[in-house]
Amino acid sequence: MEFGAEFFVLVGFIVFLCLLGYLGAHRYLLARSTNAAKRSPRNSSRPPGCAPRRLHCWRASRRRSSKPKPTPPRSSPRRAPRPKSSPRRRSSACRFRRPPHPQAEAKIALAELQAAAEVRAAAADFAAKAAEIVLRQETQGAAGAELAAREIAALKDRLN
């Protein structure tokens, strides 16, 4: 039987727990938690006999809040209703709240130029291959192949 690393970790953990039990760490932790419960701020901050006073204050505040409040006179100014704006106006306000950033505009312009250059290069390669196919079909033999290679090289230089 072969033991892996996990087995030895488990054995070490069990030995550690037994050592803690032998030294009495569980009694120390239990005594500490019960002392903390006895000294909690909830229990120590209230003097004895505080509960009846608190209950009396709570009942008095409930009685005060249950009395009807006087209504304001009719002549008091009321808040005017706000005119509702259309959803299109609200969305356009959100869309155009900030002006575009100059660096972002520069990056977009650079990306457009790079894309246009890539398209031009792809078109030049395609045109060169098409010209090669047409010239090979029209001119057969060694002279035709040499002519095609020379013209294709010149065409690539002109397009790029």
Backbone bond lengths (Angstrom), bond angles and torsions (degrees), N, CA, C in turn:
res aa  C-N    CA-C-N  psi(-1)  N-CA   C-N-CA  omega(-1)  CA-C   N-CA-C  phi
1 M - - - 1.450 - - 1.537 107.62 -
2 E 1.342 115.18 133.34 1.458 120.69 -178.17 1.521 109.15 -109.09
3 F 1.330 116.66 133.06 1.453 121.52 -178.84 1.523 109.30 -102.33
4 G 1.349 115.62 133.23 1.460 120.58 178.83 1.519 111.03 -93.29
5 A 1.314 115.32 -177.92 1.458 121.72 -178.25 1.528 110.99 -65.76
6 E 1.346 116.59 -34.85 1.457 119.93 -178.72 1.524 111.74 -62.87
7 F 1.340 116.02 -35.99 1.460 119.94 179.81 1.528 110.26 -63.85
8 F 1.323 117.25 -44.40 1.458 120.35 -178.72 1.533 111.51 -68.88
9 V 1.312 117.41 -31.89 1.468 120.07 175.07 1.524 109.42 -65.05
10 L 1.337 117.42 -42.37 1.460 121.58 178.65 1.527 110.80 -62.95
11 V 1.317 117.62 -44.42 1.467 121.05 179.98 1.526 109.99 -63.21
12 G 1.329 117.58 -42.34 1.461 120.95 178.53 1.515 111.91 -63.20
13 F 1.334 117.73 -39.99 1.457 121.28 178.79 1.523 111.29 -65.13
14 I 1.329 116.94 -41.95 1.470 120.34 178.83 1.524 110.48 -64.83
15 V 1.324 118.06 -40.20 1.465 121.13 178.02 1.531 109.38 -64.38
16 F 1.335 117.58 -40.23 1.463 121.81 178.53 1.530 110.83 -61.76
17 L 1.331 117.49 -44.51 1.465 120.76 178.52 1.533 111.37 -63.75
18 C 1.327 116.79 -39.88 1.468 119.49 177.72 1.525 110.84 -64.49
19 L 1.313 117.55 -39.03 1.460 121.36 178.66 1.527 110.47 -64.70
20 L 1.325 117.66 -41.47 1.463 120.51 177.28 1.530 111.00 -62.63
21 G 1.331 116.55 -40.99 1.462 120.11 177.85 1.517 112.12 -65.25
22 Y 1.314 117.01 -39.83 1.462 121.47 179.76 1.527 110.81 -65.16
23 L 1.326 117.32 -39.17 1.459 120.82 -178.83 1.529 112.58 -79.57
24 G 1.310 118.83 -12.33 1.457 122.09 175.68 1.522 114.36 87.72
25 A 1.313 116.89 28.62 1.462 119.74 -179.00 1.523 110.92 -66.53
26 H 1.314 117.19 -30.66 1.470 119.46 -179.39 1.523 110.88 -66.33
27 R 1.330 117.57 -36.79 1.467 119.60 178.03 1.521 111.04 -67.49
28 Y 1.328 116.69 -38.98 1.465 121.04 178.62 1.525 110.49 -63.12
29 L 1.323 117.69 -44.69 1.472 121.02 -179.09 1.527 111.29 -66.75
30 L 1.333 117.53 -40.40 1.468 120.09 179.50 1.521 111.02 -66.43
31 A 1.348 117.35 -41.97 1.468 120.56 179.98 1.526 110.24 -65.74
32 R 1.297 116.51 -37.92 1.466 120.32 179.71 1.527 110.99 -66.09
33 S 1.333 117.45 -41.78 1.466 119.62 -178.60 1.534 111.43 -69.23
34 T 1.327 118.44 -35.91 1.470 119.38 178.35 1.517 110.82 -70.59
35 N 1.336 118.07 -36.87 1.465 120.51 176.45 1.525 110.93 -65.85
36 A 1.301 116.14 -37.52 1.458 119.24 179.17 1.520 110.64 -66.76
37 A 1.323 116.96 -35.97 1.463 119.95 178.65 1.529 110.37 -68.08
38 K 1.333 116.48 -35.88 1.469 119.05 179.19 1.522 111.39 -70.51
39 R 1.340 116.64 -33.17 1.449 120.50 -177.71 1.527 112.70 -95.84
40 S 1.300 119.24 17.29 1.465 120.61 -175.93 1.525 110.20 -64.18
41 P 1.325 118.85 149.42 1.458 120.95 -178.03 1.521 112.46 -63.72
42 R 1.307 117.02 -25.82 1.462 118.63 179.81 1.532 110.63 -66.62
43 N 1.323 115.77 -38.75 1.466 118.74 -178.44 1.523 112.24 -82.05
44 S 1.335 118.17 -34.48 1.453 119.64 -171.64 1.519 112.67 -86.45
45 S 1.318 119.40 -21.54 1.457 119.56 -174.91 1.525 112.56 -80.56
46 R 1.289 119.25 -19.25 1.473 121.25 -177.89 1.528 110.09 -96.84
47 P 1.290 116.50 128.34 1.469 117.57 174.42 1.529 109.71 -74.76
48 P 1.308 117.09 160.67 1.464 119.06 179.21 1.527 110.56 -62.29
49 G 1.298 116.69 141.33 1.455 121.74 179.42 1.518 112.60 84.12
50 C 1.290 117.78 15.52 1.464 121.15 -178.09 1.523 111.54 -78.72
51 A 1.310 117.37 -29.42 1.464 120.44 -175.35 1.526 112.62 -60.39
52 P 1.352 121.25 -44.50 1.458 118.93 179.45 1.531 112.19 -62.75
53 R 1.334 116.98 -38.03 1.470 118.79 179.16 1.525 110.88 -65.25
54 R 1.316 115.94 -41.69 1.469 119.32 179.03 1.520 110.67 -63.62
55 L 1.320 116.73 -41.41 1.458 119.99 179.26 1.522 110.48 -63.28
56 H 1.325 117.30 -40.20 1.463 121.66 179.24 1.539 109.94 -63.51
57 C 1.337 117.07 -44.56 1.476 120.58 179.55 1.526 110.63 -63.60
58 W 1.310 116.68 -40.10 1.467 120.20 -179.76 1.527 110.73 -64.95
59 R 1.311 116.85 -43.63 1.473 120.01 179.94 1.524 110.59 -64.42
60 A 1.337 117.17 -39.74 1.466 120.14 179.08 1.520 110.87 -63.92
61 S 1.304 117.75 -40.39 1.463 119.54 179.43 1.527 110.75 -68.51
62 R 1.321 117.24 -34.40 1.469 120.13 177.09 1.533 110.19 -64.97
63 R 1.361 116.07 -40.02 1.465 119.06 179.21 1.522 110.75 -65.21
64 R 1.326 116.69 -41.13 1.468 119.68 178.93 1.521 111.56 -63.45
65 S 1.330 116.92 -39.23 1.464 119.18 -177.08 1.523 112.13 -76.75
66 S 1.350 117.40 -21.14 1.466 118.78 -178.71 1.524 112.56 -82.66
67 K 1.338 118.04 -12.32 1.466 120.05 178.23 1.528 109.15 -70.15
68 P 1.324 116.95 142.54 1.463 118.35 179.27 1.530 110.54 -68.17
69 K 1.321 115.55 136.35 1.455 120.44 -179.52 1.515 108.89 -88.13
70 P 1.318 117.23 145.21 1.463 118.68 179.84 1.532 110.15 -67.62
71 T 1.326 115.33 140.58 1.459 120.13 179.86 1.525 108.98 -83.88
72 P 1.312 118.04 146.46 1.463 119.65 179.46 1.522 110.60 -70.05
73 P 1.296 117.52 150.84 1.469 118.89 179.78 1.524 111.00 -65.71
74 R 1.329 115.68 158.17 1.457 121.75 -176.58 1.528 112.71 -67.31
75 S 1.292 117.68 -20.56 1.451 120.34 -176.07 1.533 112.23 -80.45
76 S 1.334 117.12 -4.88 1.457 118.55 -179.38 1.526 109.83 -70.84
77 P 1.324 116.98 144.11 1.462 118.92 -177.30 1.523 110.76 -69.02
78 R 1.307 114.84 138.50 1.460 120.33 177.12 1.520 108.98 -102.69
79 R 1.279 114.31 159.55 1.453 119.49 179.32 1.526 108.91 -76.51
80 A 1.305 116.11 129.49 1.464 120.06 -179.10 1.522 109.24 -75.71
81 P 1.329 116.70 142.44 1.469 118.28 179.20 1.533 110.64 -68.65
82 R 1.316 116.13 140.54 1.455 120.66 -179.64 1.523 109.26 -81.25
83 P 1.305 117.84 138.65 1.464 118.79 176.86 1.520 109.55 -69.58
84 K 1.311 115.65 135.13 1.459 120.08 -178.77 1.526 108.74 -82.75
85 S 1.331 115.45 133.77 1.459 118.49 178.81 1.523 108.82 -90.77
86 S 1.293 115.25 157.90 1.460 119.96 -177.12 1.524 109.84 -72.81
87 P 1.330 117.63 154.29 1.469 119.98 179.55 1.531 112.31 -61.77
88 R 1.331 116.97 -33.23 1.458 119.59 -179.85 1.527 110.17 -65.64
89 R 1.319 117.03 -41.74 1.457 120.63 -179.45 1.528 109.97 -66.00
90 R 1.343 116.82 -40.72 1.462 119.14 179.66 1.524 111.23 -65.28
91 S 1.343 117.37 -42.43 1.461 119.24 -178.88 1.517 111.01 -68.34
92 S 1.337 117.71 -36.14 1.466 118.42 178.75 1.524 110.13 -68.98
93 A 1.324 117.69 -32.76 1.456 119.94 177.46 1.524 110.31 -65.60
94 C 1.319 116.94 -37.14 1.462 120.10 178.40 1.523 110.92 -71.70
95 R 1.322 116.58 -37.78 1.451 120.67 -176.29 1.522 112.05 -69.61
96 F 1.315 117.54 -40.86 1.454 120.91 -173.89 1.519 112.41 -107.95
97 R 1.303 116.73 32.65 1.457 120.18 -177.69 1.526 111.29 -68.57
98 R 1.335 117.83 -44.57 1.457 121.42 -177.68 1.516 110.05 -112.19
99 P 1.326 117.60 143.07 1.463 118.84 175.43 1.528 109.43 -71.61
100 P 1.323 117.72 152.12 1.463 119.14 -179.68 1.529 111.27 -64.65
101 H 1.287 115.73 149.11 1.455 122.20 -176.86 1.526 109.42 -79.01
102 P 1.341 119.23 136.81 1.468 120.92 -177.97 1.525 113.14 -62.31
103 Q 1.323 118.38 -36.41 1.464 119.98 179.45 1.518 110.63 -67.12
104 A 1.333 117.17 -37.51 1.458 120.10 178.64 1.522 109.76 -65.49
105 E 1.341 117.08 -40.74 1.462 119.62 178.22 1.523 110.92 -63.60
106 A 1.321 117.52 -38.53 1.460 120.92 179.28 1.528 110.78 -65.79
107 K 1.325 117.27 -40.64 1.470 120.84 178.46 1.521 110.91 -64.65
108 I 1.325 116.57 -40.23 1.459 120.15 179.71 1.527 110.16 -65.23
109 A 1.333 117.19 -42.67 1.460 120.64 179.18 1.523 110.88 -63.32
110 L 1.335 117.63 -41.03 1.455 121.44 178.53 1.530 111.02 -64.25
111 A 1.319 116.96 -41.39 1.466 120.65 178.88 1.529 110.63 -64.18
112 E 1.340 117.40 -38.30 1.470 120.19 177.86 1.519 110.75 -64.47
113 L 1.341 117.18 -41.76 1.466 120.28 179.15 1.523 111.37 -64.61
114 Q 1.332 116.85 -41.08 1.463 120.09 178.85 1.524 111.35 -65.02
115 A 1.332 116.60 -39.84 1.466 119.82 178.93 1.526 110.67 -64.81
116 A 1.335 116.83 -41.54 1.462 119.80 179.05 1.531 110.72 -64.20
117 A 1.338 117.95 -39.61 1.462 121.35 178.30 1.526 111.26 -64.72
118 E 1.328 117.31 -39.77 1.463 120.76 177.82 1.517 111.11 -64.36
119 V 1.325 117.54 -40.29 1.464 121.04 178.93 1.525 110.05 -64.44
120 R 1.348 116.80 -43.25 1.466 120.08 178.97 1.533 110.89 -61.74
121 A 1.335 117.01 -42.32 1.465 120.54 -179.82 1.526 110.91 -65.02
122 A 1.323 117.35 -41.20 1.463 120.30 178.64 1.528 110.46 -65.19
123 A 1.323 117.04 -39.71 1.470 120.20 178.47 1.520 110.75 -65.16
124 A 1.349 117.46 -38.75 1.462 120.59 179.23 1.525 110.69 -65.23
125 D 1.330 117.30 -43.05 1.465 120.16 177.92 1.526 111.28 -62.20
126 F 1.325 116.72 -42.89 1.463 120.90 179.93 1.530 110.86 -63.98
127 A 1.331 116.47 -42.53 1.474 120.18 179.32 1.517 110.82 -64.66
128 A 1.317 117.83 -39.19 1.463 121.11 179.29 1.522 110.96 -64.91
129 K 1.312 117.29 -42.23 1.471 120.26 179.05 1.527 110.88 -66.56
130 A 1.325 116.42 -39.59 1.469 119.38 178.24 1.522 110.56 -65.06
131 A 1.313 117.56 -41.23 1.464 120.95 178.62 1.527 110.40 -64.34
132 E 1.331 116.67 -39.26 1.460 120.18 178.32 1.516 111.04 -61.49
133 I 1.300 117.91 -43.58 1.467 121.78 -179.86 1.526 110.38 -63.33
134 V 1.310 117.24 -45.29 1.472 121.25 -178.48 1.526 110.64 -65.03
135 L 1.314 118.47 -44.77 1.470 121.37 -178.67 1.520 111.59 -67.42
136 R 1.297 119.17 -35.98 1.475 120.80 178.38 1.522 111.01 -67.28
137 Q 1.316 115.04 -36.56 1.463 117.24 178.98 1.526 110.86 -69.26
138 E 1.329 117.36 -37.39 1.462 120.41 -177.48 1.522 112.42 -77.93
139 T 1.290 117.45 -38.64 1.467 119.90 -178.42 1.517 108.79 -112.48
140 Q 1.321 116.12 112.44 1.461 121.51 179.50 1.530 108.16 -99.99
141 G 1.311 117.05 147.91 1.452 120.69 174.79 1.512 112.18 105.52
142 A 1.370 114.34 -173.98 1.462 121.52 -175.55 1.519 111.57 -71.22
143 A 1.315 118.26 -40.34 1.460 121.39 -179.04 1.532 110.16 -66.41
144 G 1.296 116.08 -38.82 1.461 120.33 179.32 1.521 111.99 -67.62
145 A 1.320 117.93 -38.05 1.463 121.36 179.65 1.527 110.49 -66.53
146 E 1.376 115.67 -40.79 1.468 118.96 178.93 1.522 110.43 -65.90
147 L 1.311 117.22 -42.15 1.463 121.71 178.34 1.527 110.84 -62.12
148 A 1.320 116.13 -43.27 1.467 120.62 -179.29 1.522 110.92 -63.55
149 A 1.323 117.79 -43.75 1.462 120.67 -179.20 1.521 110.67 -63.86
150 R 1.363 117.30 -42.39 1.455 120.96 -179.44 1.519 111.78 -65.28
151 E 1.319 118.04 -43.20 1.460 122.35 -178.26 1.537 111.51 -70.18
152 I 1.304 116.43 -35.93 1.471 119.80 179.66 1.525 109.71 -66.73
153 A 1.321 117.46 -41.52 1.465 120.52 177.51 1.523 110.68 -62.55
154 A 1.323 117.13 -41.43 1.464 120.76 179.13 1.536 110.53 -66.71
155 L 1.319 116.09 -38.76 1.471 120.39 -179.85 1.531 111.25 -65.56
156 K 1.312 116.54 -40.84 1.467 120.24 177.79 1.531 111.07 -62.72
157 D 1.334 116.17 -40.24 1.470 119.30 179.36 1.524 110.50 -65.74
158 R 1.337 117.36 -38.51 1.473 119.98 -179.30 1.520 111.69 -69.68
159 L 1.318 118.65 -38.04 1.467 121.36 -175.97 1.535 111.48 -77.04
160 N 1.301 117.54 -32.81 1.466 118.73 -179.71 1.482 108.48 -92.20
